Amino acid sequence: MTKAIRSVFAVSVCCSIACMGVDELAVNELANDINNFTKTATETKQNIDYLPFIMSVWDGKQLSKLGVRTLKDALMLFPGVDVSVDNVRNSSPIFRGSNPFAYGQSRLLIDGIAVNDRTFDGYSIYLDMPIEMIRRIEVVRGPGSFAEGANGYAGTISVVTYAEKGSKEGGRVFVVGGSYQGYSGGAIFNKTLGDWRFHIDAYHYKDSAKTAISGKDALIYSPVNSALAHSGDAQTWLDTSAVGVSIANNEFSLSGRFTAYELGSAFGNFYVLPDENGKQKMPSWYLEGKYHKELFENTTLDAKVGYMEDGWESYARTYPAGMKIGSMSFADGYWADLAVKNRVAYGGVSVKYDGFDEHTIKVGMYQGFEKNIDLRSVTTNRTTGSGWVDYSTSAPFFDGDAAKRKTTKMYISDSWEISDELALSFELGSDKGSDFERQNNYRVAAVWQASDNDIIKLMTSTSYRAPAWQELYGMNNPARVGNRALKPERVTAYEAQYIRKLDGDDSFGVNLFHLQNEDQINKLNAQNQYRNAGDSTIYGSELEYKKRFNSGSLYIGYSYINGKTSDQNSLSAAAMHLLKGAASIELGGGFSLGGTLIYVGDKNRVTGDSRSDTGAYISGDAALNYDAKAWGAQLGVRNAADAAITYPSERNTYAGDYPTNKQFVFIKLFSRF
């Protein structure tokens, strides 16, 4: 709603009331209420088309009707977003082809809390969050964020749960059964007592999935151990549970989430197929308190403090029996019991002033203190080849003593409404880490409402990504060699967007982007050492069309991504074409049909990798829904055509790429109370 429209609406209502003899005080109170409503709508991002970002939103209930099961599945419906999976089955969303060989390219916020871990700077464990837990997913593509001072390098994902203010009281429970002996269940409950709002959600998911690899493992390239190379099933089973809690009033909130995440050893720490009983764990938990206070008219204070712990554990046979390393032979294979645990304590404060007629100014500061707090490295005796030795102190796989960081962030932003049709947004940030140099960044955006139905946005911004701890502090691991000399990655982005408003929430949008990346980090070298290996230029466009009908909806998204790196004339491991579609139709009597269709183009290899490109694929999902208000059911199928979906493996590791799980059929029952 533009200023002009709001003004006409306010004047019309006020005049009508005046004609009925209502006094001036009541009219002023109504005008204030309208202004407060408009302010709230902006703060809760109810009208994203006017925000100074390239931004898309999906509603959780709508996603569920399409047959979407998890956050990871949902992200595949956003333009410009693909997903990469590595040898330990760590999943990482890739925005616009930006460095598929590194984690940390994007930020994940859950109810406003940044949840990227310290080890990988990723958030794989949250990608399996059931869609039933999610009220809304908001995605910004390109450098930028929903929270000042916390810019994502290539993109930012905001997951809003039913802890959000305004969610209905009561609860919802669900149970699901599906392929691979998979089953899950969960519940959500909200309650208001006086000024306080209480929320709790919980879920559990477990399956026994295993995935046949294509070709043999990395030992096929070994001149000494090639006879030990084998193919078979990668253990890709998953067992995860989580509990989220929140308590809040108008000034104070306390939120936390506790996640247990256990999975099979997948494709192995050293790119060698591990034993069937191998497993990994990625536990994580956090608590954050926030305080919001109006200090005086037009001036508000926001403060937060938080604490988070996360880590990674692995117990598996890393190399098979008979493995030879130098003069050593491991008759029983090489086994490893590994663990790393990290924590961060942080706090931040910001002050916002909106007393000017056209400007809203915000100034803030954040400090975080990260540290390794536990390390275990117990392996087969590296001298005799048999028995166990604790190398946690003498030869660990991770330098826990050095793994610590203090980060200070300062920022200032200004939103300037020049006229009813034109608004500008500015942000300046300056970050300094104890293990990286000061990073100064900016973001400038203009939003012009050319007419009631036409919106044009122009943006330029810079951002950085600090090296993840595995990139800095990995050691005694031939597959991942840390490098203390790493510099942060840098990006400069230029973006433009045109949005055509149709009826209601319907719209058509197209945007252009040009990204200049510097000092990107990868380990594509013979030593497997993380290095600032080169620069890249990425450019392309994205298109979105959203249309609701009386009996259904239609969505189409398309992305074109192109560019080159400093060592070759194309992007590696990134699809040039992404096409996403979704549709739903109401059948009557509580029944509906929903489905999605996703095309991901082929992906080029890196320089020196002679294998054929990673193949393109088309994946389709379908769901038959029944909703009787108090309860409902769903019959769904993911990857209905059982398409061969693979993720690029590193060169000289697996002969083939990493396959994903195949077709998944499921039945869901749910009830509201």
C-alpha positions in Angstrom: 0.0 0.0 0.0 1.6 3.3 -1.1 1.6 6.5 0.9 -0.9 8.0 -1.6 -3.3 5.1 -1.3 -3.0 5.1 2.5 -3.7 8.8 2.6 -6.8 8.5 0.5 -8.0 5.6 2.6 -7.4 7.5 5.9 -9.1 10.7 4.6 -12.1 8.8 3.4 -12.6 7.0 6.6 -12.1 10.1 8.7 -14.5 12.1 6.6 -17.1 9.4 6.9 -16.8 9.4 10.7 -16.9 13.2 10.9 -20.2 13.1 8.9 -21.6 10.9 11.6 -20.7 13.4 14.3 -17.7 11.6 15.9 -15.4 14.0 17.8 -11.9 15.1 16.7 -10.2 13.0 19.3 -11.7 9.8 18.0 -10.7 10.8 14.4 -7.1 11.4 15.6 -7.0 8.1 17.4 -8.2 6.3 14.2 -5.6 8.0 12.1 -2.9 6.9 14.6 -4.3 3.3 14.4 -4.0 3.4 10.6 -0.4 4.6 10.9 0.5 1.9 13.4 -1.1 -0.7 11.1 1.0 0.4 8.2 4.2 0.4 10.3 3.4 -3.1 11.6 2.8 -4.4 8.0 6.2 -3.0 7.0 8.0 -4.5 10.0 6.5 -7.9 9.4 7.3 -7.8 5.7 3.7 -8.4 4.7 4.3 -6.6 1.4 7.6 -7.8 0.1 7.3 -6.2 -3.3 8.2 -2.8 -1.9 11.2 -4.0 0.2 14.7 -3.1 -1.1 15.7 -6.7 -1.8 15.3 -9.3 -4.5 13.0 -11.4 -2.4 10.5 -14.3 -2.6 8.1 -15.8 -0.1 6.3 -19.1 0.2 3.6 -19.9 2.7 4.1 -23.1 4.7 0.5 -24.4 4.3 0.6 -23.8 0.6 3.9 -25.7 0.3 2.4 -28.6 2.3 -0.5 -28.9 -0.2 2.1 -29.2 -3.0 3.6 -32.3 -1.5 6.7 -30.5 -0.1 8.1 -32.4 2.9 11.0 -30.4 4.3 12.7 -27.0 4.2 15.3 -28.4 1.7 12.5 -29.4 -0.7 10.9 -26.0 -0.3 14.1 -24.1 -1.2 14.2 -25.8 -4.5 11.1 -23.8 -5.5 12.9 -20.5 -5.2 14.5 -19.0 -8.3 18.3 -19.1 -8.4 18.5 -21.7 -5.7 20.0 -25.2 -6.1 21.4 -27.6 -3.5 24.8 -29.2 -3.3 25.7 -32.3 -1.2 29.2 -33.4 -0.2 30.9 -36.7 0.7 29.6 -36.6 4.3 26.1 -35.6 3.0 26.3 -32.1 4.3 23.7 -30.2 2.3 24.3 -26.6 1.2 21.9 -24.3 -0.8 23.7 -22.7 -3.7 22.6 -19.2 -4.7 23.1 -18.2 -8.3 26.0 -20.6 -8.8 28.1 -18.9 -6.2 31.1 -21.2 -5.2 29.4 -24.6 -4.9 32.7 -25.8 -3.3 32.3 -23.8 0.0 29.8 -23.6 2.8 28.7 -20.4 4.3 27.6 -18.8 1.1 24.2 -18.0 2.7 22.7 -17.4 6.1 19.8 -19.2 7.7 17.7 -17.4 10.2 15.0 -19.2 12.3 12.7 -16.7 13.8 15.3 -14.1 13.4 18.2 -16.1 14.9 21.2 -16.9 12.7 21.9 -20.6 13.1 24.9 -21.3 10.8 27.4 -23.5 12.7 31.0 -22.9 13.4 32.6 -26.1 11.9 31.3 -25.8 8.4 29.5 -22.4 8.5 26.5 -24.3 7.3 23.1 -25.4 8.5 22.5 -28.8 7.0 20.7 -30.2 10.1 17.9 -27.6 9.7 17.2 -28.4 6.1 15.3 -31.5 7.2 12.8 -29.5 9.3 9.3 -30.7 8.4 7.2 -28.2 6.4 4.5 -28.6 9.1 6.8 -26.6 11.5 7.1 -23.7 9.2 4.6 -20.8 8.8 6.5 -18.9 6.1 9.9 -19.0 4.2 11.4 -15.7 3.0 14.5 -15.7 0.8 16.7 -12.8 -0.3 18.9 -13.5 -3.3 22.1 -11.6 -3.4 24.1 -9.9 -0.6 21.7 -8.6 2.0 19.7 -9.7 5.0 16.6 -9.1 7.0 18.7 -8.0 10.0 21.2 -5.2 9.8 24.8 -6.3 10.4 24.2 -9.9 9.4 24.4 -9.9 5.6 24.5 -13.2 3.8 27.2 -13.5 1.2 25.1 -14.9 -1.7 21.7 -15.0 0.0 19.7 -15.2 3.2 16.9 -17.5 4.2 14.4 -16.6 6.9 12.3 -19.4 8.3 9.3 -18.1 10.4 7.7 -20.7 12.6 4.4 -20.6 14.4 6.1 -18.9 17.3 5.5 -15.7 15.4 3.2 -13.1 17.0 -0.2 -13.4 15.4 -0.2 -17.2 15.1 -3.4 -18.9 16.1 -3.8 -20.3 19.6 -4.2 -24.1 19.9 -2.2 -26.8 18.3 -1.6 -29.2 15.5 -0.3 -32.7 15.4 0.8 -34.9 12.5 2.2 -38.3 11.7 3.8 -39.5 8.5 4.8 -42.9 7.1 6.7 -43.4 3.9 9.4 -45.2 1.9 12.7 -46.5 3.3 10.8 -47.4 6.5 10.5 -43.7 7.1 8.2 -42.3 9.7 7.8 -39.0 11.4 5.6 -37.1 13.8 5.4 -33.7 15.4 3.2 -31.2 17.2 2.8 -27.4 17.6 1.1 -25.7 20.5 0.5 -21.9 21.1 -1.1 -20.4 24.2 -1.6 -16.8 25.4 -1.9 -15.9 29.1 -2.4 -12.2 29.7 0.4 -10.4 27.9 2.5 -13.5 27.5 2.6 -15.8 24.4 3.9 -19.3 24.8 5.0 -21.6 21.9 6.4 -25.1 21.7 7.0 -27.3 18.7 8.6 -30.7 18.3 9.3 -33.3 15.7 11.0 -36.6 15.1 12.0 -38.2 11.8 13.7 -41.5 11.0 14.3 -43.7 7.9 16.7 -46.5 6.9 17.6 -45.1 3.4 20.7 -46.3 1.6 21.9 -45.2 -1.8 23.7 -47.3 -4.4 26.7 -45.3 -5.6 27.5 -44.9 -9.3 30.9 -46.3 -10.0 33.7 -47.1 -7.5 35.1 -45.0 -4.7 38.3 -42.9 -4.6 40.6 -45.9 -4.2 40.1 -46.6 -7.9 42.7 -43.8 -8.5 45.3 -45.2 -6.0 48.3 -46.8 -7.7 48.8 -49.0 -4.5 45.2 -49.7 -3.3 43.1 -49.7 -6.4 42.2 -53.3 -5.9 40.4 -52.3 -2.7 38.1 -49.8 -4.5 34.6 -51.0 -4.3 31.0 -49.9 -5.1 27.9 -50.6 -3.0 25.4 -48.8 -0.9 26.2 -45.5 0.8 24.4 -45.4 4.2 22.3 -42.3 3.9 19.8 -43.0 6.7 18.7 -40.2 9.0 17.4 -40.0 12.6 16.7 -36.5 13.8 14.6 -34.9 16.5 14.1 -31.3 17.6 12.2 -29.2 20.1 11.7 -25.4 19.8 10.3 -23.2 22.6 9.5 -19.5 22.9 8.0 -17.2 25.5 7.4 -13.5 24.7 5.4 -10.4 25.5 5.5 -7.0 23.8 9.0 -6.2 25.1 10.8 -9.4 26.0 11.3 -12.8 24.3 13.3 -15.9 24.9 13.6 -18.5 22.2 15.5 -21.8 21.9 15.9 -24.8 19.7 17.5 -28.2 20.6 18.3 -30.5 17.6 19.6 -34.0 17.6 20.9 -35.1 14.2 22.3 -38.6 13.4 22.9 -40.0 10.0 24.9 -42.7 8.2 28.5 -42.2 7.1 27.3 -41.6 3.5 30.3 -41.5 1.1 33.1 -41.4 3.7 35.4 -38.8 5.3 38.2 -39.8 2.9 35.9 -40.4 -0.2 36.1 -44.1 0.4 32.8 -46.1 1.0 32.8 -46.7 4.8 31.4 -49.7 6.8 27.7 -50.2 7.0 27.5 -49.4 10.7 29.4 -46.0 10.4 27.5 -43.0 11.6 27.8 -39.3 12.1 26.2 -36.8 14.6 25.6 -33.1 14.3 24.1 -31.9 17.6 23.1 -28.3 18.0 21.2 -26.1 20.5 20.8 -22.4 21.1 19.0 -19.8 23.3 18.5 -16.2 22.5 16.8 -13.4 24.5 15.6 -10.2 23.0 14.4 -6.9 24.5 12.4 -4.3 22.6 11.7 -0.9 24.3 10.4 2.5 23.2 12.8 4.8 24.9 10.8 7.9 24.1 8.7 9.1 21.1 10.0 7.9 17.8 13.0 6.2 19.4 13.2 2.4 20.1 15.9 0.2 21.5 16.5 -3.4 20.5 18.9 -5.7 22.4 19.8 -9.4 22.2 22.1 -11.9 23.9 22.5 -15.5 22.8 24.5 -18.7 23.2 24.8 -21.6 20.8 26.7 -24.9 20.7 27.2 -27.1 17.7 29.5 -29.8 16.5 30.3 -32.9 14.4 31.0 -36.5 15.4 32.0 -39.5 13.3 32.5 -43.2 14.1 33.4 -45.3 11.1 35.9 -47.5 9.2 37.5 -44.9 7.1 39.7 -47.2 4.9 39.0 -50.9 4.2 41.0 -53.9 5.5 44.3 -54.3 3.7 44.8 -50.6 3.1 48.4 -49.6 2.6 49.7 -46.1 3.5 53.5 -45.8 2.8 55.1 -48.8 4.5 52.2 -49.4 6.8 49.5 -52.0 6.2 46.2 -51.9 8.0 45.0 -55.5 8.2 41.7 -54.5 9.9 41.3 -51.3 8.0 41.7 -47.7 9.4 39.1 -46.7 12.0 38.4 -43.3 13.5 36.3 -41.9 16.4 36.2 -38.2 15.9 34.4 -35.3 17.5 34.5 -31.5 17.6 32.3 -29.2 19.6 32.2 -25.4 19.3 30.2 -22.6 20.9 29.5 -18.9 20.4 28.3 -16.3 22.9 27.1 -13.1 21.4 25.2 -9.9 22.0 24.0 -6.9 20.1 22.1 -3.6 20.5 20.5 -1.2 18.0 18.7 2.1 18.3 16.1 3.3 15.7 14.8 6.8 15.3 11.9 7.5 12.9 11.0 11.1 14.0 12.0 12.6 10.7 9.4 13.1 8.1 11.3 11.1 5.5 14.1 9.2 7.2 14.3 6.2 9.5 17.8 5.9 11.0 19.2 2.8 12.7 22.6 2.4 14.4 23.8 -1.0 15.8 26.6 -3.0 17.1 27.2 -6.8 17.6 29.9 -8.8 19.3 30.4 -12.6 19.1 32.9 -14.8 20.9 33.5 -18.2 19.2 35.6 -21.0 20.6 36.3 -24.8 20.3 35.3 -26.4 23.6 35.9 -30.1 23.0 37.9 -32.3 20.6 38.3 -36.1 20.2 40.5 -37.8 17.7 40.9 -41.6 18.5 42.0 -43.7 15.6 43.7 -47.0 14.6 47.3 -47.0 15.8 49.2 -45.2 13.1 52.5 -47.0 14.0 51.5 -50.6 14.3 48.4 -50.6 12.2 46.2 -52.3 14.9 44.6 -51.2 18.1 43.4 -47.8 19.1 45.3 -44.7 20.1 44.0 -41.3 21.4 45.6 -38.7 19.2 43.4 -35.9 20.6 46.5 -34.0 21.9 49.4 -35.3 19.8 47.9 -35.4 16.3 44.2 -34.3 16.2 42.3 -33.8 13.0 41.4 -30.3 14.1 43.4 -27.6 15.8 41.1 -26.9 18.8 43.6 -24.7 20.6 43.7 -22.2 17.7 40.0 -22.3 16.9 38.6 -19.2 18.4 37.4 -15.9 17.1 36.1 -12.5 18.4 34.0 -10.6 15.9 32.8 -7.0 16.2 30.2 -5.6 13.8 29.1 -2.0 13.5 26.4 -0.7 11.1 24.2 2.2 10.3 21.2 2.3 8.0 18.8 4.9 6.6 15.5 4.5 4.9 14.6 7.7 3.0 11.1 8.2 1.6 11.8 10.9 -1.0 8.2 10.9 -2.2 5.1 8.8 -2.4 6.7 7.0 -5.4 10.4 6.8 -4.6 12.3 5.5 -1.6 16.1 5.0 -1.0 17.8 2.6 1.4 21.4 2.9 2.6 23.4 0.6 4.9 27.1 0.8 5.9 28.8 -2.0 7.9 32.3 -2.5 9.3 33.3 -5.9 10.7 36.5 -6.9 12.3 37.5 -10.5 13.4 40.4 -11.6 15.4 41.5 -13.8 12.6 40.6 -11.7 9.6 41.1 -8.1 8.5 38.4 -5.4 8.8 35.7 -5.7 6.2 33.8 -2.6 5.1 30.6 -3.1 3.2 27.7 -1.1 1.8 24.2 -1.6 0.4 22.3 1.0 -1.6 18.8 0.4 -3.0 16.2 2.5 -4.8 12.5 1.5 -5.0 10.4 3.4 -7.5 6.7 2.8 -7.8 6.2 4.0 -11.4 2.5 3.4 -11.2 -0.1 1.6 -9.0 1.0 -1.7 -10.6 4.6 -1.2 -11.6 7.6 -1.3 -9.3 11.3 -0.9 -10.2 14.2 -1.6 -7.9 17.9 -0.8 -8.4 20.5 -2.2 -6.0 24.3 -2.4 -5.4 26.0 -4.0 -2.5 29.1 -5.6 -1.2 29.6 -8.4 1.3 32.1 -10.9 2.6 32.4 -14.5 3.9 34.9 -15.2 6.6 36.7 -18.6 6.3 34.9 -21.5 8.1 36.8 -23.2 10.8 37.3 -26.4 8.8 39.0 -24.3 6.2 41.3 -22.7 8.7 42.0 -25.3 11.3 41.7 -28.8 9.7 44.8 -30.8 10.1 46.1 -34.4 9.9 43.4 -35.1 7.3 44.5 -35.7 3.7 41.1 -34.9 2.4 40.8 -31.5 4.1 43.9 -29.4 4.8 43.4 -26.2 6.7 45.1 -22.9 5.8 45.6 -20.1 8.4 46.5 -17.7 5.7 43.0 -17.6 4.1 41.4 -14.3 3.5 37.6 -13.7 3.4 35.8 -14.1 0.2 34.4 -10.8 -1.3 31.5 -10.0 -3.6 30.2 -6.9 -5.3 26.7 -7.2 -6.6 24.6 -5.1 -9.1 20.9 -6.0 -9.3 17.8 -4.6 -10.9 14.2 -5.8 -10.7 10.8 -5.0 -12.3 7.6 -6.2 -10.7 4.1 -6.0 -12.3 1.3 -6.2 -9.7 -1.6 -8.2 -11.0 -4.8 -9.0 -8.9 -4.4 -9.2 -5.2 -1.1 -11.0 -4.3 -0.6 -12.0 -8.0 2.5 -10.7 -9.7 5.0 -11.0 -12.4 8.7 -10.2 -11.7 12.0 -10.3 -13.6 15.4 -9.3 -12.3 19.0 -9.0 -13.6 22.1 -9.6 -11.6 25.9 -9.2 -12.0 28.2 -10.5 -9.3 32.0 -10.0 -9.0 33.5 -12.5 -6.6 37.1 -12.3 -5.3 39.4 -14.6 -3.3 36.9 -17.5 -3.4 37.9 -20.5 -1.3 38.2 -24.1 -2.5 40.5 -27.1 -2.2 40.7 -28.0 -5.9 44.4 -28.8 -5.8 46.6 -31.9 -5.4 47.2 -31.1 -1.7 43.5 -30.7 -0.9 44.4 -27.5 0.9 41.9 -24.7 1.2 43.1 -21.7 -0.7 41.9 -18.4 -2.0 42.0 -20.0 -5.4 40.6 -17.3 -7.7 37.8 -14.9 -8.8 34.6 -15.4 -10.7 32.1 -13.2 -12.6 28.5 -14.4 -12.5 25.6 -12.8 -14.3 22.0 -13.8 -15.2 18.3 -13.2 -14.7 15.4 -14.6 -12.7 11.7 -14.7 -13.4 8.7 -15.3 -11.2 5.0 -15.5 -12.0 2.4 -16.1 -9.3 -1.3 -16.3 -10.0 -4.2 -17.4 -7.8 -7.5 -18.6 -9.3 -10.9 -19.2 -7.6 -10.1 -22.9 -7.4 -6.3 -23.0 -7.3 -2.9 -21.4 -8.0 0.0 -21.4 -10.5 3.6 -20.6 -10.0 6.5 -20.5 -12.5 10.1 -19.6 -11.8 13.0 -19.5 -14.1 16.7 -18.7 -13.6 19.5 -18.2 -16.2 23.0 -18.3 -14.6 26.2 -17.8 -16.5 29.7 -16.6 -16.0 33.3 -17.6 -15.7 36.1 -18.3 -13.2 39.7 -17.0 -13.4 40.9 -20.4 -14.6 38.1 -21.3 -17.1 35.5 -19.7 -19.3 32.5 -21.2 -17.5 31.1 -21.8 -14.0 31.9 -25.2 -12.4 29.3 -27.4 -10.7 26.5 -24.8 -11.4 23.5 -25.3 -13.6 22.9 -22.6 -16.2 19.2 -23.2 -16.4 16.8 -23.7 -13.5 13.0 -24.0 -14.1 10.5 -24.4 -11.3 6.8 -24.8 -11.4 4.0 -25.5 -8.9 0.2 -25.7 -9.2 -2.8 -26.6 -7.0 -6.5 -27.0 -7.6 -9.4 -27.3 -5.2 -11.6 -30.3 -6.1 -14.4 -29.5 -3.6 -15.6 -31.4 -0.5 -12.3 -30.7 1.2 -10.2 -32.4 -1.5 -7.4 -30.8 -3.5 -4.5 -31.7 -5.8 -1.0 -30.1 -5.7 2.3 -30.7 -7.4 5.6 -29.3 -8.4 7.9 -29.7 -11.4 11.6 -28.8 -11.3 14.3 -28.9 -14.0 18.0 -28.5 -13.2 20.4 -28.2 -16.1 23.7 -30.0 -16.5 26.8 -28.8 -14.6 30.3 -28.3 -16.0 33.3 -30.0 -14.5 36.3 -28.1 -13.0 39.5 -27.7 -15.0 41.4 -31.0 -15.1 38.3 -33.2 -14.6 37.8 -35.2 -17.7 34.5 -36.8 -16.7 31.3 -36.0 -18.6 29.2 -33.1 -17.1 26.8 -33.9 -14.3 23.6 -34.6 -16.0 20.4 -32.5 -16.0 17.3 -33.9 -14.4 13.5 -33.3 -14.1 11.8 -34.0 -10.8 8.1 -33.9 -10.2 6.0 -34.2 -7.0 2.3 -34.8 -6.5 -0.1 -34.7 -3.6 -3.8 -35.6 -3.0 -5.1 -33.7 0.0 -8.1 -33.9 2.2 -8.9 -31.2 4.8 -11.9 -31.4 7.0 -10.8 -28.4 9.1 -10.4 -30.3 12.3 -8.3 -33.1 10.7 -6.9 -34.0 7.3 -4.8 -36.4 5.3 -2.4 -36.4 2.4 -1.1 -39.0 0.0 2.1 -37.7 -1.7 5.0 -38.8 -3.8 8.4 -37.0 -4.1 10.3 -37.5 -7.4 7.3 -39.2 -8.9 9.1 -40.2 -12.1 12.1 -41.6 -10.1 14.5 -39.3 -11.9 18.3 -39.9 -11.4 19.3 -36.9 -9.3 23.0 -36.5 -8.7 25.3 -33.9 -7.1 28.8 -33.3 -8.5 31.6 -35.2 -6.7 35.1 -33.8 -6.5 37.6 -34.9 -9.1 39.8 -37.9 -8.3 37.3 -39.0 -5.6 34.3 -41.1 -6.7 34.2 -42.2 -10.3 30.6 -41.2 -10.4 28.6 -38.4 -8.8 26.8 -38.5 -5.4 23.3 -39.9 -6.0 20.4 -38.8 -3.9 17.5 -40.9 -2.6 15.1 -42.0 -5.2 11.3 -41.9 -5.3 9.6 -41.4 -1.9 5.9 -42.2 -1.3 4.3 -41.1 2.0 0.9 -40.8 3.8 0.3 -38.0 6.3 -2.5 -37.6 8.9 -2.9 -34.4 10.9 -5.3 -32.9 13.4 -5.9 -29.4 14.7 -7.1 -28.5 18.2 
